[in-house]
């Protein structure tokens, strides 16, 4: 079997697995966020944190919950790292320096999981399990909660019911139950966040961890071992709760690995099957959330339209990446069957290409190969995937709300073209709504371009580049693209463990995560206050393929106009010169 055919077959198997999981998982998540009853363990958690899960929140209160919870997470994780040297279970590792501790705390709380350290040489068991792994769960749950709040903004009907009773069946009939509430209320952040952990992320991660252990991933709390090498000498390895960390790392689109090689390390990703399984894990919730969206707004066709948009972009990027990496650029490439530099022989070009696109089109950031070693155009594809806003399918929660923002932009553009007031899911898109959407799409490009320009203009940051010219510029552009979009993958070659990069990348992660959430929740509140308007002959049918095409075009054009000059200086220049 040739390497190209093997890659195509793996892609088809992945699509089949995602299709099988789509409907049951998406419907289940809709039921989770609309349930009347709290589990006993959830009641204990609410009592422990002093939260009332039945209090309805308007968007400012919901936002305060998101920011307060995340701020506590940053502080706790920062202190845990600073105290590592005196804590038990730290494998003898010293405390983390202040700038790196800030960077790592910001990274894991924002679901970015950027790592400017060698995992197996810096973090002991207590930080990995008690700090980083915990944030892998709760940061993902926060993103899902914000997405659900926006969906409720669209779904709020005339009856002004509690969020759980706003859930509609696929036939569009409101489900019974609920208590009258004021207009503009979006549910309860604490309830949404806790349910996301206990009912969705924990069960999926538990099953995934068992599969990974069965396939060879390690799971222990052993110390450091001296291991002999095949060519002589020795090497030190430490164990860890690798399989369980790997499971939530992918399920929650986190990406931070215990080992520096990440998913290229055999302890984290032992076989070609686990490689494909991990790609499935990082895609399954973001894609299935479109089903959750369709069920909650009472029209599964609307969910299919968003799914079709995500799938079109993902498949297009995957095909383009495989073509770029399989293309023969000389005798060495032809003998190897493609561009094998920086890729694992266990996985090959096809699987590495699928993984690279999946991890950069979501907010995962895990890698099973090194993007810096891809062809010039291949590296550009990974960068462009993040610059789209990671919405195809994006991170857990963040991908859905990012795509819905782009849908609002597309509806607004269509309204301008035909001279009608734009509407989406029965809600008018007026001046206020489009301002929130515009602010959302401007935040991350501003962070990426301003900070990249500053790093290139100042004398010190440039010293961190391993390469010069277009590839060196790509290293810095990729770093700020990854941080601002909360991806976390690195281009490799850039020494990011400096005060400048630890500080600026940490700030980019925080602003890139929470400023967009401000506008998402403000938009949700604005939509929830509106009374639904009936569809007319002039209403754009947003469940049709025409709208999907319009949405794909709007995403590509907006991103292209924003980032093309910077891409032309980096990966495009390198790719065209090779």
N, C-alpha and C positions, 0 to 999 in steps of 0.2 A: 504494500500500500504506500503510495507516494505521500510526502508531507502535506501537500496541498489538499488532497482528498481526506487525509486524517483530520486536518483542521476543519474542513467543511462538515464532516460527520460529527465532530465534537460540537460544532455550533448548532447543528440540527438536533442533537440529543439535548442540548441545553434549552433550546426553544421548546421542545416537547415537554421537558420537566417543568419549565415555567408556566406553560399553558395548563398543565394538569393542576398546578397549585393555585392558579390565578383565582378561579371562582370560589373555592371553599375558603381560602385564606382571606380574600377580600371581603366576603360576606361575614366571616367570623369577626374580623376587625370592626366592621360596622356595628355588629351586635355588642361587642365589647364596649364601644364608646356610647352606646345607647341603653345599656342595662340599667334596670331599676335598683337592683340589690348590690350591696358591697360584700365582698368576701370577708370572712372573719380575719384573715391575716391582714387584709387591707384596713379594716377597722383598727387593728392594733397599730398599724403604721400611722394612720391619721391621728390617733390618740397620742402617739409618741412625738409627732411633730407639731401637735397642737392645731391641726387644721380641721375645718368643718367641710366635708366633701359635698354637702348638699346646698351650700351657699352659691347662688348664681352670681356670676361675675360679668360686669361690663368690661370692655376691652382695657381700660386703664388698670383695673384691678387684676385682670388676667396677666397683663404685662408686668405688673409689680411682682406677681408671684414668680414669673419666669426669671426676672432679673435678680430677685432676692435669693431664690434657690441657687442660681448659677453663681452668684457672688460668694455665697457660703461655700460652694464647691471649690471655687478657685482658691479661697483662703485655706480651706482644710487641706487640699492637695499640696499647696505651697508649703505649709507648715510640716506636713508629713515628709516631704522630701528634705527640708532643711534639718529635720530631726532624725533622719535615717541612720546616721552614724551611732546614735545611742539607743536605737530601737532593736528589739530582738528580731530574729529572722531576716536580717539584712545581709547575710552572707559575707560580712566583714567589709562591705562597701561603705565609703565615707558619705557624709551629707552632701547634697547637691548644692552647687554654687547658686547664689541668689538670682542671677540673670537667667540661668538655665532652669532653675526651679519655677520662676515666673513663666518662662516660655512653655514649659511642659504642663503647668497647671492650666494656663490659658488654652493650650492645645487640646487637652483631653476634655475639659469642660465644654468647649465649643464644638465637640465632635470632629475636630480636625485631626488630632493624633499625629501631628508633625513631631519628629524626634531628631533633636540635634545632638544625640548621645548614642553610644553603643549600648543597646539594651542589656546584653548579657554581661557587660562590664561596668554597669552603673547602678541598676535598680535591683534591690533585693526582693525577697518574697513579700515582705510586708507592704512595700510601696506598690508592687505589681498587683497584688490581690486586694489589699485594703484601700488602695487609692485608684490606680489606673483602671482596673477591671470594673470597679463600682461605677466610675464615670462612663465607661463604655455602655453600661445599661442606661443610666439616668440621662445622659446627654442625648442619646437616641430617643428616649421617651419624651424629652422636652420638645424635640423637633416634631414628633408625631402629634403631640398635644397642640402645638401651634397650627399645624395643618388642619387638624380636626376643628379647631376654633374657626378657621377661615371657611371651611365647608359648612359649618353651622350658620355662618353669616349669609351664605347663599340659600341654605335650606329653610331658614325661618319663615314659616307660613303666617297667614293672617291670625291663626288661633293663638299665637303667642304662648306656645307650650315649652316645657322644659326640653333641653336638648335630646333626652332619650326618647321623647315622644315626637320629636321632629323627624325622626327616622322614618322614611317611607319605604314601602316594599317596592320591588322592581316594577310593579304595576302602577305605582304612583299613589296608592291609598295610604293616608296617614295611619300609623299604628297607634293604638289606644294608650291611655295613661297620661300622666303629667299634671302639672299644676300651673295655673296662669302666672305669667311673669311679665316684667316690664320689657318693653322693646329694647333691643340692642344687647341683650345678655347672651353670652357665648358659652356658658357651661362653667365648670369649675376646674381650674388648672391642676390643683392637687389630686383631684379624682382622675383626671385624664392622664397625668403623668404616672401615678401609681399603677393604674390599670394597664398602661402601656408596658410597664416592667413586669408585673405579676402575671398578666394574662396573655401577653404576646411574646415579649423578648425572652423571658426566662424559660418558658416551655420550649420554644424553638431552639434556643442556645443549648438547653439540656440534651435534647435529642441530637443536635449537631455535634456536640462534644463526644457523645458516645460513639457516633459514627467515626469521628476522627481518631479516637483512641483505638477502635477496632481496626482501623486502617494503618496504624503505626505512629500516630502523633503521641508524644510523651505527655504524661500527667503525673507530676510528683512534686515534692518539696525537698528534693535532695540538695546537697551542697555542691561545692566545686570539685570536679574530678579531673585527674591528669590522664589524658588519653594519648596513647602512642600513635604516631602517624605512619602511613604506609612507606614513605620515603625516608623514614628516620626522624628522630626528634620527638617532641611531644606537644600537646595542645591542651589547654584547660577549657572544660565545659561545665556549665552549671545547669541544673534542671529547672523545673518550674511548672506551674499550672498551665501548661502550654495549650493543650487541647481545649480546655474551657475558655481560655483567653482568645484562642483562635476562633472559636465558635461565635462569641459575641462580637469579636472584632469584625467579622464579616456580616453577621445578621444585623448588627446595628450600624452598618456602613461606617465603622470607626477607622480601622486600618493600622493602628499601632501594634507592632509585634514585640515579643519578648526578645527575639534575636535581631541583630542588626540587618541580617540578610532578609528578614521578613518572610514572606511566603515562598521565597526561593530556598529557604533552609529546610532540610529534610525532617527536622524535628517538628516544624510547623506544618509542612506540606509534603508528606512522604512520597506520594505516588501520583501518576497522571489522573487517577480517579478522584483523589482528594482535591487536586487542582481544579477539576471541573466542578466538583461539589462545592468548593469555596466560591467559585464564580456564581453558581446558583444561589448560594446563601446571600451574597451581597446584592443580588438583583431581585430576589423574590418579594420582599416587603415593598420596595419602591414601586414595582410594577403592580402588585396586588392592591396597593392603596388607591389606584384609579378605580377599581371595582368598589372599594369602600366609599369613595366619593360619589360614584353613580348611584349606589344604593341609598346613601344618606340624602341626596338631593331629589330622590324619587324618579331618576331616569338613568338606567344602566347604560343607555346609548350615549349619554354624555360622558360616562366613564370610558366607554370604548373609544370615543373620539380622542380623549386625552391619551389613552393607551396607544392608539394608532400613531399619534404624533411622536410619543416617546420611542416607540418601536421603530418607526421609520428612521429617526436620527441615529438610534443605536445600531441598527443593522447597516445603515449607510456608512457610519464611521468604522464599524468592524470590517466591512468589505474593503473599504479604502485602506485600512491598516494592513490587512492581510495581503492585499495587492502590493502595497509599498514594501513590505518586509519580505515577500516572496520573490519580488522582481529581481532578476539577475543583473548585477552591476559589475560583473567581471568573473573570471574563472573561479576565484575563491568562493564567491556567493553561489555559483552554479554547482560546485562540488558539495558544498554544505547544504544545498537545498534552500537557501535563503540567507538572510542576514542573521547569523547565529551569534554574533558578538553580544555579550551581556545577557544571553538567554541560557536557561537550563536545558541540558541535553535530555533530561527526563521528560520535558514538556514540549520542546520544539518550538518552531516559529508560529504555527497555527494557534496553539493553546496560549502562548505568550501574548500574541496579538489580541486574542479575545479577552484575556485577563486585563491587559493594559487599557483597552477601550472601556471595559466594564468598570474598572476602578477609578478612571478619570471622568467618566460620565456620571458616576455616582460620587458621593463625598467620601468614599472609602479610603483611598490612598494606599491600600496594601499593594505590594508588588511581588510578582514572581519572576521578574526580569528587571533590568535596569534601563530606564527610559533614556538616559544619556547616551547609551550605546545603540539605540535604534537609529535607523537612517534619519537624515535631516528632516525629511517630510514626515516620517513616522513619529519623531519627537514632537513635531508641530501638531500632529493630530491629537496626541495626548494633551497638549497645552490648550488647543482649541476646545477640546471636550470640557475642560474645566471652565474656560472663558464663556461658554454658552450659559453658565450659571449652574451647571451640574443638574440638569432638569430632564435628562433622558436616560434613565428614569430618575436620576438624582439620589440624594440621601434619603433616609427614612424620614418622612415628613417634609423635609426641606425641598425635596424634588417635586412633590405634589404642589406645595404652595408656590414654589417658583414657577412651575408650569401654569398654574392658574393665573398668576400675575401676567404672564406672557399672553395668556388667552384674553385677558381684559384688554391688553394693548392691541391685540389683533382685532378684537371686536370694535375697538375705538377707531382703528384705521379703516375698517370696513364701513363704519358709520360715516366717516368723513368722505369716503369715496362715493357713497350713494346719497349723501345729504340727509341722513336720518339720525335720530338720537340713538346711540348705541345701547343695546341691552344684552345682558348675559344671564341666563337662568332666571329670567323674570325680574332682574334687578337693573335699574338704569345706571349706566356708567357716565356720571356727570363730571363736573370740574373737580370736585373734591376727590372722587375715586381715582381719576386719572392722575392727579397730582401724587397721591400715595403710590400708585403703580410706577410712575416715572421716577420718584425718589428711590424706590426699591431697585430699579434696574441701573441707576447711576452710581450707587454706593460702591459696589465691588470694582467696577472699572476705574473709578477715581482712586481707590486704595492701591490697586495694582500699578497703574501707570505713574502716579505721583511717587510712590515709594521706590519703584524701579528706577525712575529718573534720578531720584535723590541718591540711590546707591551707586549709580553709574557716574554721577557728577562729583561725588565726594571721593577723596583719595584713598581712604582706608578700606571701605567695603570691597573695592575691586581687588584687593589683595587676597580675598577668599576664593577667587576664581581659579580653578585648576587650568582652564583653557582660556585662550584669548580669542579675539575676533567674534564671529557670529555665534559660535558655540558657547563661548564664555558669557556673552550677553543672554543667551537662552537659559543658562544656569540661574541667573538672577531673576529674569522675567518669570521663569517657571516657579521659583521659590515664592515670589509674592503672589503669583496667580494661585498657587496651591494654598497658601495661608489665607488669603482674602476670601477665597471660595470655600474654605474649610474642608479642603481635600486631604492634605497631609503628605502626599507622595513627594519625593524629591527627584530632581534630575540627576543627582549624583555628581560628584566632582566639585561641588561647592562646600567649602568649610563654613557651615552655618553656626558653629559653636563659638561665636564671638559676642561681645556685648552689643554691638550694633544689630546683628541679625537676630539674636535672642530677643532683644527689646522690640525692634520694629516688627518682626514677624509675629510676636506675641500680641502687640497692639493691633496688627492687621487681622489676626484671628478673632479677637474680641469684637472689634468694630464690624468685621465682615459677617459675624454671626448675629449680633444683637441689634445693630441698627436696622437691618432688613426686617427683623421680627417686629420692631416698633411699627413700621409701615404696614406689615401684613396684618397685625392685630387692629391697627387703626382702620384699615380697609374693611376688615371683618366686622368691626363695630358699625361702620357707616352702612354697610350692606344690610346688617341685621336690623337696622332702624327703619329700613324702607319697607313699604308694602309691595308685595309682588304685583307686577303689571302683566295683564294678559297678553299673550302672543297675538300679533296681527299679521297681515299679509306682508308688511315691511320688516318683520323681525328676521334677523339672520338666523338660519337653522344651524346651530353650532354642533349638532350631532352628525352632520353630513360630511362626506369626504372632502367637499369643497372647503369647508372650514379647516379641516386637518391640513390641507395643502397651504392655505393662507397662514396658518399658525406656524408650520415648518418654515415657510418663507420669511415670516416676520422675525423668527428667532435667528435664522442664519444671517439675514440682512443687518439686523441691529448689532449682532455680535461682530460681523465682518467690518462694518463701518467703524466700530469702536476700536477693534484690536488689530486691524490689518497693518497699519504702519509699524507697530511694534513687532508683529510676526514677520514682517518683511525684513526687519533688521536682524532677526534671529534665525528661526528654523527654515523659513522660506529661502533666505539667502544661502544658508548652508546646503539645503536640499538641491537648489538649482545649480550650485557650484560643483556638486559632486558628480 
